[in-house]
């Protein structure tokens, strides 16, 4: 069984989340905070998105029934909506190898609720799955959020659009997964109005994007799409993951050591 390095850590949001880890039916390799808190623009009424990896016993994978590879739970804790999603380690690693930016952001989130030696090892292997094709993930996410912004007129999907594009550009140029929008503002050329929009969203999760010039932000988004494609074409990242064998060995070993 994989033991925590220090047990559940002091919660990064000032909430007692250790019991959430303890309540899980199988050991967790890690649990981190994702969503708006990770992206750097939470609102007073934002829910808390917890993401992680659980470790199924070998017998569940060898039996006749389908294993519970993904677990999802939503509940209210002291007036705050909580959302916990965990994947079995094999499924999580497969997602990593599919150029999935979400799972990398979860793995590398600095908002750590629970960690382990296996978490540290998996984090060290993460650079070996980064490819230039991750740009497509961030472009697709940005397009989805832009359509949602056009439909709802809310600040949240607009900020998600900018965040995805800036994360993708930064990744293509530096090989680093950086999901925190305020940090990205200092590292990637970004529209100058973003700090004001981030501050405005702090009041409410579903605040309308009042006062936003739709044509201006459309032009800004189109320019960032072009910058992302240019960064992809010039990126030093490889076309394919290089850590497949190491990740395969990791999955087998942590399972057998459970």
C-alpha positions in Angstrom: 0.0 0.0 0.0 1.2 3.5 -0.9 1.7 5.6 2.3 1.4 9.4 2.4 4.5 11.3 2.7 3.1 13.4 5.5 -0.5 12.3 5.7 -3.2 14.8 4.6 -1.7 18.2 4.2 -2.9 21.4 5.6 -5.8 22.3 3.3 -4.8 25.1 0.8 -8.3 26.6 0.9 -8.6 26.9 4.7 -11.1 24.1 4.9 -10.8 20.8 6.7 -10.6 18.4 3.7 -8.5 15.6 5.3 -11.7 13.6 6.3 -12.8 13.6 2.7 -9.6 11.6 1.9 -10.1 9.3 4.8 -13.6 8.5 3.7 -12.6 7.0 0.4 -13.0 3.2 0.0 -9.5 2.7 -1.5 -6.2 4.5 -0.9 -5.6 7.7 -2.8 -2.2 8.4 -4.4 -3.1 12.1 -4.3 -5.9 14.6 -4.1 -5.6 18.2 -5.3 -7.8 21.2 -5.8 -8.7 22.0 -9.4 -11.2 24.4 -11.1 -11.5 28.1 -10.5 -9.3 27.9 -7.3 -6.4 26.4 -9.3 -7.0 28.8 -12.2 -6.8 31.8 -9.9 -10.2 33.3 -10.2 -12.5 31.7 -7.6 -15.7 33.5 -6.5 -17.1 33.8 -3.0 -19.6 31.1 -4.0 -17.4 28.9 -6.1 -17.6 25.1 -5.4 -14.5 23.2 -4.5 -13.3 20.8 -7.2 -11.3 18.0 -5.8 -9.5 15.6 -8.2 -7.2 12.6 -7.6 -6.2 9.0 -8.2 -7.4 6.0 -6.3 -5.8 2.5 -6.3 -8.0 -0.5 -6.9 -7.0 -3.9 -5.5 -5.7 -6.4 -8.1 -8.7 -8.7 -7.5 -11.1 -6.1 -8.7 -9.3 -5.9 -12.0 -9.1 -9.7 -12.4 -12.7 -10.5 -11.5 -15.8 -10.7 -13.7 -17.4 -7.4 -12.9 -16.3 -4.1 -14.4 -13.9 -2.2 -12.0 -15.0 1.1 -10.6 -12.3 3.1 -12.5 -13.9 6.5 -12.0 -15.7 7.7 -8.9 -17.6 10.9 -8.7 -19.4 12.5 -5.7 -21.0 15.8 -5.1 -22.2 17.1 -1.7 -22.6 20.1 0.5 -20.2 20.7 3.3 -20.8 23.7 5.6 -22.6 25.5 2.9 -19.9 24.9 0.2 -20.6 22.6 -2.7 -17.9 19.9 -3.0 -17.1 17.9 -6.1 -14.7 14.9 -5.9 -13.7 12.9 -8.9 -11.0 10.2 -8.8 -9.7 7.8 -11.4 -8.0 4.5 -10.8 -4.3 4.8 -11.5 -4.4 2.8 -14.7 -7.1 5.0 -16.2 -5.5 8.2 -15.1 -2.2 7.2 -16.7 -4.0 6.3 -19.9 -5.6 9.7 -19.9 -2.1 11.3 -19.4 -0.9 9.4 -22.5 -3.9 10.7 -24.5 -2.6 14.3 -24.4 -5.2 15.3 -21.8 -4.4 18.7 -20.3 -7.0 18.3 -17.5 -5.4 15.4 -15.8 -1.9 17.0 -16.0 -3.2 20.1 -14.3 -4.8 18.0 -11.6 -1.6 16.0 -11.1 0.6 19.1 -11.0 -1.8 21.4 -9.0 0.1 23.2 -6.2 -3.1 23.0 -4.1 -2.4 19.6 -2.6 -4.8 18.1 -0.1 -3.1 14.6 0.0 0.1 13.3 -1.4 2.3 10.2 -1.5 5.6 8.8 -2.8 3.7 7.6 -5.8 2.3 11.1 -6.4 5.8 12.5 -6.4 7.0 9.8 -8.8 4.1 10.3 -11.2 4.7 14.1 -11.1 8.3 13.5 -12.1 7.2 11.4 -15.1 4.7 14.0 -16.3 7.2 15.9 -18.6 7.5 12.7 -20.6 3.9 12.8 -21.8 3.9 16.5 -23.0 3.7 16.9 -26.8 3.0 19.7 -29.2 -0.4 18.1 -29.8 -1.6 19.3 -26.3 -2.2 22.6 -28.1 -5.3 20.9 -29.7 -6.7 20.1 -26.2 -6.4 23.7 -25.1 -7.8 25.0 -28.4 -10.8 22.7 -28.1 -11.5 23.7 -24.5 -11.2 27.4 -25.4 -13.7 26.9 -28.2 -16.2 25.2 -25.9 -16.0 27.9 -23.3 -16.3 30.7 -25.9 -19.5 29.2 -27.2 -20.8 29.0 -23.6 -19.8 32.7 -23.1 -21.8 33.6 -26.2 -24.8 31.7 -24.9 -24.8 32.9 -21.3 -22.8 36.2 -21.3 -21.2 35.3 -18.0 -17.7 36.1 -16.9 -16.8 32.6 -15.9 -16.7 31.0 -19.4 -14.9 34.1 -20.8 -12.2 33.8 -18.2 -12.0 30.0 -18.9 -11.5 30.8 -22.6 -8.6 33.1 -22.0 -7.1 30.8 -19.4 -7.1 27.8 -21.7 -5.5 29.7 -24.6 -2.8 31.2 -22.4 -2.0 27.9 -20.7 -1.7 26.3 -24.1 0.6 29.1 -25.4 2.8 28.9 -22.3 3.0 25.1 -22.6 4.0 25.2 -26.2 6.7 27.7 -25.6 8.1 26.6 -22.2 7.1 22.9 -21.8 5.5 23.9 -18.5 1.9 23.3 -17.5 0.8 26.5 -15.8 -2.9 26.8 -15.1 -2.9 29.9 -12.9 -4.3 32.8 -14.9 -2.8 35.7 -12.8 0.6 34.1 -13.1 0.2 33.6 -16.9 -0.5 37.3 -17.3 3.1 38.0 -16.4 4.5 35.4 -18.7 2.4 35.5 -21.9 1.2 38.6 -23.8 -2.5 38.8 -22.7 -5.3 41.3 -23.1 -4.8 44.2 -20.6 -8.4 44.0 -19.3 -8.0 40.5 -17.8 -7.0 41.7 -14.3 -10.3 43.7 -14.1 -12.3 40.8 -15.2 -10.7 38.5 -12.7 -11.5 40.9 -9.9 -15.1 41.3 -11.1 -15.7 37.5 -11.0 -14.7 37.4 -7.3 -18.1 38.7 -6.4 -20.2 35.9 -7.9 -19.6 32.6 -9.8 -22.2 33.4 -12.4 -21.7 37.2 -12.7 -22.7 38.6 -16.1 -19.9 40.1 -18.2 -21.4 43.5 -18.1 -19.3 46.3 -19.6 -17.3 43.9 -21.8 -16.9 44.9 -25.4 -17.9 41.7 -27.2 -16.1 42.7 -30.4 -12.9 43.5 -28.6 -12.8 40.3 -26.6 -13.6 38.3 -29.8 -10.6 39.9 -31.5 -8.5 39.2 -28.4 -9.5 35.5 -28.5 -8.9 35.2 -32.2 -5.4 36.7 -31.8 -4.6 34.2 -29.0 -5.8 31.3 -31.2 -3.3 32.5 -33.8 -0.6 32.8 -31.2 -1.3 29.3 -30.0 -1.0 27.8 -33.4 2.3 29.7 -34.0 3.6 28.4 -30.7 2.6 24.9 -31.6 4.4 25.0 -34.9 7.5 26.3 -33.2 7.3 24.2 -30.1 10.3 22.1 -29.0 7.9 19.5 -27.6 7.9 16.1 -29.3 5.1 14.7 -31.4 4.7 11.6 -29.1 5.0 10.9 -25.4 8.4 9.5 -24.4 7.5 8.1 -21.0 5.2 5.2 -22.0 7.4 2.4 -20.7 8.2 4.2 -17.5 4.5 4.8 -16.9 3.6 1.2 -17.6 6.2 0.0 -15.1 4.9 2.5 -12.6 1.3 1.3 -12.9 2.3 -2.3 -12.4 4.6 -1.6 -9.5 2.2 0.6 -7.4 -0.6 -1.9 -8.0 1.5 -4.9 -6.8 2.8 -2.9 -3.8 -0.8 -2.1 -2.6 
